[in-house]
Amino acid sequence: VDDLDETIKIIRSTIFGLRARTGTAGSGLRARVVRAVGEAAPVLGFTPGVRMEGLVDTDVPPEVADHVVAVLTEALTNIARHARAGRAQVTLTTDGTEVCLTVSDSGVGIAPDGRRS
């Protein structure tokens, strides 16, 4: 049942994304996330997976969306520069109250004695 619920969420998100592409999309958070991932793909050498859940275009205020895109861009840049990753996953969710961006990769991570910022 949990797997079925997860599949339904993914299908709904995909349908919403496809509808947005045929409309006046381009400035919404969903489109901006997809665009940032697409722009990072050549530098990464692969296209990260993207999963979005919730009404990210309507429930996330524009000023918060700007920060989400900035954090995403920085995370993808760091993966390209430091991680030596072969894959990455971007997950953006909102429940109407909070927004959560998770970026994970298969890279080497930060060495215990490495520089942190």
MMTF fields as JSON, N, C-alpha, C and O atoms, coordinates in Angstrom:
{
  "mmtfVersion": "1.0.0",
  "mmtfProducer": "UNKNOWN",
  "numBonds": 467,
  "numAtoms": 468,
  "numGroups": 117,
  "numChains": 1,
  "numModels": 1,
  "chainsPerModel": [1],
  "groupsPerChain": [117],
  "chainIdList": ["A"],
  "bondAtomList": [4, 2, 8, 6, 12, 10, 16, 14, 20, 18, 24, 22, 28, 26, 32, 30, 36, 34, 40, 38, 44, 42, 48, 46, 52, 50, 56, 54, 60, 58, 64, 62, 68, 66, 72, 70, 76, 74, 80, 78, 84, 82, 88, 86, 92, 90, 96, 94, 100, 98, 104, 102, 108, 106, 112, 110, 116, 114, 120, 118, 124, 122, 128, 126, 132, 130, 136, 134, 140, 138, 144, 142, 148, 146, 152, 150, 156, 154, 160, 158, 164, 162, 168, 166, 172, 170, 176, 174, 180, 178, 184, 182, 188, 186, 192, 190, 196, 194, 200, 198, 204, 202, 208, 206, 212, 210, 216, 214, 220, 218, 224, 222, 228, 226, 232, 230, 236, 234, 240, 238, 244, 242, 248, 246, 252, 250, 256, 254, 260, 258, 264, 262, 268, 266, 272, 270, 276, 274, 280, 278, 284, 282, 288, 286, 292, 290, 296, 294, 300, 298, 304, 302, 308, 306, 312, 310, 316, 314, 320, 318, 324, 322, 328, 326, 332, 330, 336, 334, 340, 338, 344, 342, 348, 346, 352, 350, 356, 354, 360, 358, 364, 362, 368, 366, 372, 370, 376, 374, 380, 378, 384, 382, 388, 386, 392, 390, 396, 394, 400, 398, 404, 402, 408, 406, 412, 410, 416, 414, 420, 418, 424, 422, 428, 426, 432, 430, 436, 434, 440, 438, 444, 442, 448, 446, 452, 450, 456, 454, 460, 458, 464, 462],
  "bondOrderList": [1, 1, 1, 1, 1, 1, 1, 1, 1, 1, 1, 1, 1, 1, 1, 1, 1, 1, 1, 1, 1, 1, 1, 1, 1, 1, 1, 1, 1, 1, 1, 1, 1, 1, 1, 1, 1, 1, 1, 1, 1, 1, 1, 1, 1, 1, 1, 1, 1, 1, 1, 1, 1, 1, 1, 1, 1, 1, 1, 1, 1, 1, 1, 1, 1, 1, 1, 1, 1, 1, 1, 1, 1, 1, 1, 1, 1, 1, 1, 1, 1, 1, 1, 1, 1, 1, 1, 1, 1, 1, 1, 1, 1, 1, 1, 1, 1, 1, 1, 1, 1, 1, 1, 1, 1, 1, 1, 1, 1, 1, 1, 1, 1, 1, 1, 1],
  "groupList": [{"groupName": "VAL", "atomNameList": ["N", "CA", "C", "O"], "elementList": ["N", "C", "C", "O"], "formalChargeList": [0, 0, 0, 0], "bondAtomList": [1, 0, 2, 1, 3, 2], "bondOrderList": [1, 1, 2], "singleLetterCode": "V", "chemCompType": "L-PEPTIDE LINKING"}, {"groupName": "ASP", "atomNameList": ["N", "CA", "C", "O"], "elementList": ["N", "C", "C", "O"], "formalChargeList": [0, 0, 0, 0], "bondAtomList": [1, 0, 2, 1, 3, 2], "bondOrderList": [1, 1, 2], "singleLetterCode": "D", "chemCompType": "L-PEPTIDE LINKING"}, {"groupName": "LEU", "atomNameList": ["N", "CA", "C", "O"], "elementList": ["N", "C", "C", "O"], "formalChargeList": [0, 0, 0, 0], "bondAtomList": [1, 0, 2, 1, 3, 2], "bondOrderList": [1, 1, 2], "singleLetterCode": "L", "chemCompType": "L-PEPTIDE LINKING"}, {"groupName": "GLU", "atomNameList": ["N", "CA", "C", "O"], "elementList": ["N", "C", "C", "O"], "formalChargeList": [0, 0, 0, 0], "bondAtomList": [1, 0, 2, 1, 3, 2], "bondOrderList": [1, 1, 2], "singleLetterCode": "E", "chemCompType": "L-PEPTIDE LINKING"}, {"groupName": "THR", "atomNameList": ["N", "CA", "C", "O"], "elementList": ["N", "C", "C", "O"], "formalChargeList": [0, 0, 0, 0], "bondAtomList": [1, 0, 2, 1, 3, 2], "bondOrderList": [1, 1, 2], "singleLetterCode": "T", "chemCompType": "L-PEPTIDE LINKING"}, {"groupName": "ILE", "atomNameList": ["N", "CA", "C", "O"], "elementList": ["N", "C", "C", "O"], "formalChargeList": [0, 0, 0, 0], "bondAtomList": [1, 0, 2, 1, 3, 2], "bondOrderList": [1, 1, 2], "singleLetterCode": "I", "chemCompType": "L-PEPTIDE LINKING"}, {"groupName": "LYS", "atomNameList": ["N", "CA", "C", "O"], "elementList": ["N", "C", "C", "O"], "formalChargeList": [0, 0, 0, 0], "bondAtomList": [1, 0, 2, 1, 3, 2], "bondOrderList": [1, 1, 2], "singleLetterCode": "K", "chemCompType": "L-PEPTIDE LINKING"}, {"groupName": "ARG", "atomNameList": ["N", "CA", "C", "O"], "elementList": ["N", "C", "C", "O"], "formalChargeList": [0, 0, 0, 0], "bondAtomList": [1, 0, 2, 1, 3, 2], "bondOrderList": [1, 1, 2], "singleLetterCode": "R", "chemCompType": "L-PEPTIDE LINKING"}, {"groupName": "SER", "atomNameList": ["N", "CA", "C", "O"], "elementList": ["N", "C", "C", "O"], "formalChargeList": [0, 0, 0, 0], "bondAtomList": [1, 0, 2, 1, 3, 2], "bondOrderList": [1, 1, 2], "singleLetterCode": "S", "chemCompType": "L-PEPTIDE LINKING"}, {"groupName": "PHE", "atomNameList": ["N", "CA", "C", "O"], "elementList": ["N", "C", "C", "O"], "formalChargeList": [0, 0, 0, 0], "bondAtomList": [1, 0, 2, 1, 3, 2], "bondOrderList": [1, 1, 2], "singleLetterCode": "F", "chemCompType": "L-PEPTIDE LINKING"}, {"groupName": "GLY", "atomNameList": ["N", "CA", "C", "O"], "elementList": ["N", "C", "C", "O"], "formalChargeList": [0, 0, 0, 0], "bondAtomList": [1, 0, 2, 1, 3, 2], "bondOrderList": [1, 1, 2], "singleLetterCode": "G", "chemCompType": "PEPTIDE LINKING"}, {"groupName": "ALA", "atomNameList": ["N", "CA", "C", "O"], "elementList": ["N", "C", "C", "O"], "formalChargeList": [0, 0, 0, 0], "bondAtomList": [1, 0, 2, 1, 3, 2], "bondOrderList": [1, 1, 2], "singleLetterCode": "A", "chemCompType": "L-PEPTIDE LINKING"}, {"groupName": "PRO", "atomNameList": ["N", "CA", "C", "O"], "elementList": ["N", "C", "C", "O"], "formalChargeList": [0, 0, 0, 0], "bondAtomList": [1, 0, 2, 1, 3, 2], "bondOrderList": [1, 1, 2], "singleLetterCode": "P", "chemCompType": "L-PEPTIDE LINKING"}, {"groupName": "MET", "atomNameList": ["N", "CA", "C", "O"], "elementList": ["N", "C", "C", "O"], "formalChargeList": [0, 0, 0, 0], "bondAtomList": [1, 0, 2, 1, 3, 2], "bondOrderList": [1, 1, 2], "singleLetterCode": "M", "chemCompType": "L-PEPTIDE LINKING"}, {"groupName": "HIS", "atomNameList": ["N", "CA", "C", "O"], "elementList": ["N", "C", "C", "O"], "formalChargeList": [0, 0, 0, 0], "bondAtomList": [1, 0, 2, 1, 3, 2], "bondOrderList": [1, 1, 2], "singleLetterCode": "H", "chemCompType": "L-PEPTIDE LINKING"}, {"groupName": "ASN", "atomNameList": ["N", "CA", "C", "O"], "elementList": ["N", "C", "C", "O"], "formalChargeList": [0, 0, 0, 0], "bondAtomList": [1, 0, 2, 1, 3, 2], "bondOrderList": [1, 1, 2], "singleLetterCode": "N", "chemCompType": "L-PEPTIDE LINKING"}, {"groupName": "GLN", "atomNameList": ["N", "CA", "C", "O"], "elementList": ["N", "C", "C", "O"], "formalChargeList": [0, 0, 0, 0], "bondAtomList": [1, 0, 2, 1, 3, 2], "bondOrderList": [1, 1, 2], "singleLetterCode": "Q", "chemCompType": "L-PEPTIDE LINKING"}, {"groupName": "CYS", "atomNameList": ["N", "CA", "C", "O"], "elementList": ["N", "C", "C", "O"], "formalChargeList": [0, 0, 0, 0], "bondAtomList": [1, 0, 2, 1, 3, 2], "bondOrderList": [1, 1, 2], "singleLetterCode": "C", "chemCompType": "L-PEPTIDE LINKING"}],
  "groupTypeList": [0, 1, 1, 2, 1, 3, 4, 5, 6, 5, 5, 7, 8, 4, 5, 9, 10, 2, 7, 11, 7, 4, 10, 4, 11, 10, 8, 10, 2, 7, 11, 7, 0, 0, 7, 11, 0, 10, 3, 11, 11, 12, 0, 2, 10, 9, 4, 12, 10, 0, 7, 13, 3, 10, 2, 0, 1, 4, 1, 0, 12, 12, 3, 0, 11, 1, 14, 0, 0, 11, 0, 2, 4, 3, 11, 2, 4, 15, 5, 11, 7, 14, 11, 7, 11, 10, 7, 11, 16, 0, 4, 2, 4, 4, 1, 10, 4, 3, 0, 17, 2, 4, 0, 8, 1, 8, 10, 0, 10, 5, 11, 12, 1, 10, 7, 7, 8],
  "groupIdList": [1, 2, 3, 4, 5, 6, 7, 8, 9, 10, 11, 12, 13, 14, 15, 16, 17, 18, 19, 20, 21, 22, 23, 24, 25, 26, 27, 28, 29, 30, 31, 32, 33, 34, 35, 36, 37, 38, 39, 40, 41, 42, 43, 44, 45, 46, 47, 48, 49, 50, 51, 52, 53, 54, 55, 56, 57, 58, 59, 60, 61, 62, 63, 64, 65, 66, 67, 68, 69, 70, 71, 72, 73, 74, 75, 76, 77, 78, 79, 80, 81, 82, 83, 84, 85, 86, 87, 88, 89, 90, 91, 92, 93, 94, 95, 96, 97, 98, 99, 100, 101, 102, 103, 104, 105, 106, 107, 108, 109, 110, 111, 112, 113, 114, 115, 116, 117],
  "secStructList": [7, 2, 2, 2, 2, 2, 2, 2, 2, 2, 2, 2, 2, 2, 2, 2, 2, 2, 2, 2, 2, 2, 6, 6, 7, 1, 1, 1, 2, 2, 2, 2, 2, 2, 2, 2, 2, 2, 2, 2, 2, 2, 2, 2, 6, 1, 7, 7, 3, 3, 3, 3, 3, 1, 7, 2, 2, 2, 2, 1, 7, 2, 2, 2, 2, 2, 2, 2, 2, 2, 2, 2, 2, 2, 2, 2, 2, 2, 0, 0, 0, 0, 0, 7, 7, 1, 7, 3, 3, 3, 3, 3, 3, 3, 7, 1, 1, 7, 3, 3, 3, 3, 3, 3, 3, 1, 1, 7, 7, 7, 7, 6, 6, 1, 7, 7, 7],
  "xCoordList": [0.828, 0.0, 0.875, 0.584, 1.945, 2.853, 3.511, 3.636, 3.93, 4.535, 3.536, 3.893, 2.294, 1.244, 0.985, 0.842, 0.923, 0.743, 1.892, 1.674, 3.102, 4.28, 4.219, 4.523, 3.831, 3.705, 2.647, 2.842, 1.537, 0.476, 0.97, 0.667, 1.722, 2.278, 3.204, 3.165, 4.028, 4.958, 4.192, 4.529, 3.169, 2.364, 1.665, 1.657, 1.084, 0.415, 1.398, 1.091, 2.569, 3.592, 4.003, 4.179, 4.155, 4.532, 3.446, 3.741, 2.198, 1.08, 1.033, 0.852, 1.192, 1.18, 2.304, 2.11, 3.481, 4.618, 4.37, 4.736, 3.749, 3.432, 2.393, 2.5, 1.398, 0.392, 1.039, 0.709, 1.951, 2.613, 3.425, 3.503, 4.027, 4.824, 3.981, 4.456, 2.741, 1.884, 1.207, 0.654, 1.236, 0.619, 1.644, 2.521, 1.512, 2.405, 3.505, 3.806, 4.089, 5.126, 6.434, 6.579, 7.365, 8.688, 9.199, 10.404, 8.302, 8.748, 8.399, 8.831, 7.629, 7.272, 8.454, 9.417, 8.363, 9.45, 9.711, 10.864, 8.659, 8.82, 9.678, 10.624, 9.353, 10.104, 11.527, 12.462, 11.695, 13.041, 13.934, 15.127, 13.359, 14.131, 14.541, 15.697, 13.598, 13.913, 14.978, 15.882, 14.878, 15.854, 17.243, 18.241, 17.318, 18.607, 19.255, 20.466, 18.455, 18.984, 19.486, 20.557, 18.712, 19.119, 20.398, 21.235, 20.555, 21.772, 22.993, 24.116, 22.779, 23.892, 24.311, 25.449, 23.432, 23.704, 24.987, 25.756, 25.267, 26.51, 27.771, 28.759, 27.724, 28.879, 29.025, 30.14, 27.906, 27.928, 28.323, 28.965, 27.933, 28.16, 27.0, 27.089, 25.93, 24.716, 23.578, 23.807, 22.361, 21.2, 20.677, 20.293, 20.656, 20.114, 18.629, 17.911, 18.187, 16.763, 16.077, 16.674, 14.847, 14.077, 12.73, 12.048, 12.361, 11.052, 10.47, 11.126, 9.247, 8.579, 7.226, 6.527, 6.876, 5.609, 4.963, 5.621, 3.696, 2.971, 2.827, 3.323, 2.154, 1.897, 3.04, 2.88, 4.201, 5.393, 5.268, 5.892, 4.484, 4.331, 3.394, 3.529, 2.468, 1.495, 1.704, 1.387, 2.223, 2.385, 3.701, 3.829, 4.685, 5.988, 6.046, 5.964, 6.186, 6.244, 7.44, 8.472, 7.302, 8.38, 9.739, 10.76, 9.768, 11.064, 11.705, 12.929, 10.891, 11.413, 11.859, 12.887, 11.104, 11.466, 12.832, 13.626, 13.111, 14.426, 15.54, 16.579, 15.326, 16.33, 16.478, 17.588, 15.364, 15.407, 16.253, 17.1, 16.03, 16.791, 18.264, 19.125, 18.573, 19.973, 20.666, 21.805, 19.98, 20.558, 20.745, 21.772, 19.767, 19.863, 21.048, 21.828, 21.177, 22.278, 23.627, 24.542, 23.747, 24.999, 25.28, 26.419, 24.247, 24.433, 24.888, 25.801, 24.263, 24.659, 26.069, 26.824, 26.418, 27.781, 28.789, 29.837, 28.479, 29.385, 29.532, 30.622, 28.444, 28.539, 29.483, 30.347, 29.32, 30.166, 31.627, 32.511, 31.889, 33.275, 33.986, 35.197, 33.25, 33.926, 33.558, 34.372, 32.366, 31.848, 32.329, 32.366, 32.697, 33.036, 31.88, 32.092, 30.681, 29.473, 29.108, 29.445, 28.42, 27.911, 26.411, 25.835, 25.778, 24.341, 23.976, 24.691, 22.829, 22.307, 20.793, 20.209, 20.175, 18.713, 18.321, 18.859, 17.389, 16.838, 15.389, 14.605, 15.04, 13.671, 13.194, 13.827, 12.071, 11.477, 10.05, 9.254, 9.722, 8.381, 7.846, 8.603, 6.544, 5.883, 4.546, 3.878, 4.176, 2.869, 1.954, 0.897, 2.363, 1.591, 2.041, 1.68, 2.837, 3.359, 4.874, 5.444, 5.511, 6.971, 7.384, 6.646, 8.582, 9.174, 10.476, 11.21, 10.748, 11.961, 12.661, 12.069, 13.912, 14.754, 15.816, 16.546, 15.907, 16.942, 17.717, 17.134, 19.041, 19.906, 20.893, 21.666, 20.858, 21.773, 22.544, 22.099, 23.724, 24.547, 25.324, 25.363, 25.938, 26.708, 28.194, 29.023, 28.535, 29.93, 30.683, 30.178, 31.914, 32.835, 32.602, 33.113, 31.855, 31.628, 32.824, 33.814, 32.716, 33.79, 34.708, 34.249, 35.99, 36.967, 36.885, 36.591, 37.14, 37.053, 37.923, 37.565, 39.053, 39.935, 39.779, 40.587, 38.745, 38.526, 37.919, 37.423, 37.977, 37.442, 35.927, 35.335, 35.307, 33.842, 33.471, 34.173, 32.327, 31.865, 30.382, 29.804],
  "yCoordList": [-1.186, 0.0, 1.253, 2.217, 1.238, 2.386, 2.613, 3.752, 1.533, 1.66, 2.215, 3.027, 1.78, 2.272, 3.757, 4.52, 4.17, 5.588, 6.421, 7.502, 5.924, 6.636, 6.758, 7.816, 5.692, 5.72, 6.72, 7.451, 6.756, 7.715, 9.14, 9.99, 9.423, 10.77, 11.157, 12.29, 10.225, 10.494, 10.758, 11.676, 9.961, 10.154, 11.511, 12.227, 11.869, 13.177, 14.317, 15.284, 14.202, 15.236, 15.352, 16.455, 14.214, 14.205, 14.838, 15.639, 14.485, 15.067, 16.573, 17.325, 17.014, 18.451, 19.152, 20.231, 18.528, 19.102, 19.185, 20.172, 18.153, 18.165, 19.225, 19.899, 19.385, 20.425, 21.8, 22.67, 21.992, 23.295, 23.619, 24.782, 22.623, 22.854, 23.338, 24.116, 22.889, 23.291, 24.626, 25.225, 25.105, 26.381, 27.5, 27.557, 28.374, 29.532, 29.265, 30.117, 28.116, 27.739, 28.421, 29.04, 28.307, 28.849, 29.623, 29.645, 30.264, 31.062, 30.424, 30.911, 29.349, 28.666, 27.893, 27.599, 27.571, 26.846, 25.502, 25.112, 24.798, 23.492, 23.612, 22.846, 24.561, 24.757, 25.213, 24.801, 26.057, 26.549, 25.426, 25.391, 24.505, 23.359, 22.462, 22.049, 22.161, 21.322, 21.992, 21.322, 23.301, 24.032, 23.994, 23.785, 24.194, 24.163, 22.791, 22.688, 21.738, 20.378, 20.14, 19.566, 20.581, 20.429, 21.173, 20.678, 22.365, 23.148, 22.529, 22.697, 21.817, 21.179, 19.866, 19.435, 19.224, 17.896, 17.818, 16.878, 18.754, 18.64, 18.7, 18.02, 19.505, 19.626, 18.383, 17.938, 17.824, 16.628, 15.386, 14.478, 15.357, 14.174, 13.193, 12.105, 13.551, 12.749, 13.686, 14.804, 13.218, 14.012, 13.491, 12.326, 14.331, 13.895, 13.562, 14.123, 12.659, 12.379, 13.529, 14.173, 13.786, 14.863, 14.317, 13.631, 14.633, 14.232, 15.42, 15.995, 15.784, 16.886, 16.415, 15.658, 16.877, 16.48, 17.695, 18.453, 17.877, 19.007, 20.119, 20.015, 21.164, 22.295, 23.298, 24.389, 22.91, 23.741, 25.095, 26.062, 25.183, 26.463, 27.421, 28.636, 26.908, 27.789, 27.912, 28.953, 26.885, 26.916, 27.514, 27.869, 27.636, 28.183, 29.642, 29.92, 30.576, 31.993, 32.288, 31.625, 33.281, 33.593, 33.842, 33.397, 34.545, 34.825, 33.556, 33.424, 32.629, 31.338, 30.508, 29.833, 30.55, 29.82, 30.269, 29.444, 31.57, 32.073, 31.432, 31.06, 31.303, 30.673, 29.184, 28.652, 28.523, 27.092, 26.879, 25.987, 27.687, 27.553, 27.852, 27.17, 28.851, 29.183, 28.029, 27.685, 27.44, 26.306, 25.11, 24.434, 24.85, 23.738, 23.925, 22.998, 25.11, 25.389, 25.19, 24.603, 25.672, 25.512, 24.035, 23.584, 23.287, 21.859, 21.107, 20.284, 21.382, 20.709, 21.101, 20.271, 22.349, 22.803, 22.083, 21.65, 21.952, 21.245, 19.776, 19.214, 19.154, 17.76, 17.672, 16.796, 18.576, 18.563, 18.813, 18.194, 19.7, 20.091, 19.143, 18.952, 18.545, 17.839, 16.368, 15.599, 15.965, 14.671, 13.467, 12.35, 13.693, 12.567, 11.554, 10.345, 12.071, 11.245, 10.703, 11.294, 9.578, 8.985, 9.141, 8.875, 9.584, 9.838, 10.792, 10.928, 11.444, 12.359, 12.367, 12.024, 12.756, 12.816, 14.137, 14.505, 14.836, 16.082, 15.805, 15.344, 16.086, 15.905, 17.22, 17.768, 17.71, 18.942, 18.63, 18.16, 18.891, 18.617, 19.817, 20.586, 19.953, 20.936, 20.375, 19.647, 20.733, 20.332, 21.541, 21.453, 22.663, 23.89, 24.753, 25.928, 24.178, 24.914, 25.029, 26.091, 23.93, 23.883, 23.38, 22.657, 23.779, 23.268, 22.578, 23.051, 21.455, 20.688, 20.332, 19.711, 20.727, 20.369, 19.416, 19.729, 18.247, 17.276, 16.965, 16.612, 17.098, 16.764, 15.725, 15.991, 14.544, 13.476, 12.997, 13.143, 12.415, 11.92, 10.696, 10.363, 10.035, 8.819, 9.119, 8.228, 10.356, 10.78, 10.34, 9.591, 10.831, 10.406, 11.077, 10.601, 12.158, 12.86, 13.704, 13.78, 14.331, 15.198, 14.367, 13.664, 14.457, 13.736, 14.24, 15.414, 13.369, 13.79, 15.008, 15.822, 15.138, 16.286, 17.345, 18.269, 17.204, 18.122, 19.447, 19.601, 20.394, 21.736, 21.692, 21.062, 22.348, 22.449, 23.92, 24.776, 24.18, 25.573, 25.638, 26.725],
  "zCoordList": [0.0, 0.0, 0.0, -0.709, 0.795, 0.827, -0.531, -0.982, -1.18, -2.508, -3.512, -4.366, -3.413, -4.298, -4.061, -5.017, -2.804, -2.477, -3.029, -3.576, -2.887, -3.4, -4.918, -5.469, -5.59, -7.052, -7.487, -8.459, -6.781, -7.11, -6.948, -7.785, -5.897, -5.689, -6.834, -7.313, -7.266, -8.372, -9.662, -10.409, -9.924, -11.135, -11.1, -12.102, -9.967, -9.858, -10.078, -10.775, -9.488, -9.66, -11.123, -11.639, -11.785, -13.196, -14.052, -14.939, -13.794, -14.548, -14.342, -15.299, -13.112, -12.825, -13.581, -14.141, -13.591, -14.317, -15.809, -16.447, -16.372, -17.798, -18.122, -19.146, -17.274, -17.48, -17.443, -18.249, -16.514, -16.378, -17.624, -18.018, -18.247, -19.453, -20.619, -21.447, -20.693, -21.802, -21.534, -22.456, -20.306, -19.949, -19.965, -20.827, -19.005, -18.921, -17.908, -17.072, -17.98, -17.022, -17.349, -18.403, -16.46, -16.692, -15.502, -15.25, -14.761, -13.634, -12.296, -11.251, -12.311, -11.07, -10.509, -11.216, -9.231, -8.566, -9.226, -9.409, -9.581, -10.227, -11.489, -11.67, -12.352, -13.595, -13.31, -13.997, -12.308, -11.97, -11.449, -11.749, -10.668, -10.172, -11.334, -11.426, -12.217, -13.381, -14.243, -14.741, -14.422, -15.225, -14.568, -15.258, -13.252, -12.545, -12.656, -12.851, -12.533, -12.658, -14.086, -14.284, -15.071, -16.472, -16.796, -17.551, -16.227, -16.467, -15.792, -16.267, -14.691, -13.989, -14.626, -14.441, -15.366, -15.925, -16.743, -16.541, -17.662, -18.435, -17.562, -17.839, -16.525, -15.626, -14.766, -14.493, -14.34, -13.509, -14.304, -13.776, -15.58, -16.394, -16.341, -16.911, -15.676, -15.58, -15.189, -14.728, -15.379, -14.978, -13.649, -13.553, -12.629, -11.34, -11.443, -12.271, -10.607, -10.504, -9.789, -8.926, -10.138, -9.515, -9.091, -9.852, -7.868, -7.353, -6.603, -5.735, -6.935, -6.254, -5.767, -6.44, -4.59, -3.987, -3.348, -2.635, -3.599, -3.047, -4.075, -5.197, -3.685, -4.576, -4.474, -3.925, -5.014, -4.854, -5.544, -5.109, -6.595, -7.293, -6.568, -6.711, -5.808, -5.154, -3.648, -3.073, -3.001, -1.542, -1.079, 0.092, -1.963, -1.579, -2.033, -3.23, -1.086, -1.45, -2.358, -2.26, -3.239, -4.195, -3.549, -4.074, -2.419, -1.782, -1.229, -1.236, -0.753, -0.286, -1.484, -1.421, -2.563, -3.785, -4.291, -4.742, -4.219, -4.637, -3.822, -4.368, -2.519, -1.654, -1.965, -1.968, -2.222, -2.558, -3.814, -3.845, -4.841, -6.09, -5.85, -6.406, -5.036, -4.741, -4.01, -4.326, -3.04, -2.303, -3.225, -3.167, -4.066, -5.013, -5.958, -6.176, -6.509, -7.43, -6.742, -7.32, -5.524, -4.766, -4.482, -4.603, -4.108, -3.828, -5.072, -5.0, -6.208, -7.446, -7.87, -8.377, -7.665, -7.974, -7.091, -7.569, -5.808, -4.9, -5.278, -5.176, -5.711, -6.157, -7.344, -7.393, -8.3, -9.501, -9.164, -9.755, -8.235, -7.931, -6.984, -7.094, -6.053, -4.968, -4.773, -4.26, -5.166, -4.721, -5.524, -5.009, -6.792, -7.674, -7.681, -7.586, -7.794, -7.733, -9.108, -10.134, -9.111, -10.335, -10.474, -11.529, -9.372, -9.424, -8.285, -7.293, -8.477, -7.458, -7.537, -8.564, -6.456, -6.374, -5.718, -4.674, -6.331, -5.795, -5.423, -6.252, -4.178, -3.72, -3.107, -2.205, -3.612, -3.112, -2.7, -3.513, -1.439, -0.95, -0.174, 0.419, -0.193, 0.65, 1.088, 0.353, 2.3, 2.821, 2.978, 3.604, 2.409, 2.535, 3.683, 3.761, 4.588, 5.737, 5.659, 5.907, 5.315, 5.232, 3.863, 3.193, 3.465, 2.235, 2.625, 3.492, 1.97, 2.272, 0.962, 0.079, 0.849, -0.291, 0.209, 1.149, -0.417, -0.082, -1.345, -2.37, -1.272, -2.397, -1.882, -0.962, -2.479, -2.07, -3.285, -4.424, -3.019, -4.122, -3.679, -2.495, -4.64, -4.372, -4.255, -4.439, -3.954, -3.916, -2.681, -1.845, -2.592, -1.55, -0.211, 0.802, -0.172, 1.088, 1.473, 0.745, 2.618, 3.108, 4.001, 4.902, 3.742, 4.563, 6.007, 6.231, 6.986, 8.383, 8.693, 9.545, 8.014, 8.256, 7.167, 7.068, 6.361, 5.237, 5.669, 6.785, 4.743, 4.983, 4.958, 4.083, 5.899, 5.959, 5.946, 6.485, 5.301, 5.275, 5.549, 5.569]
}
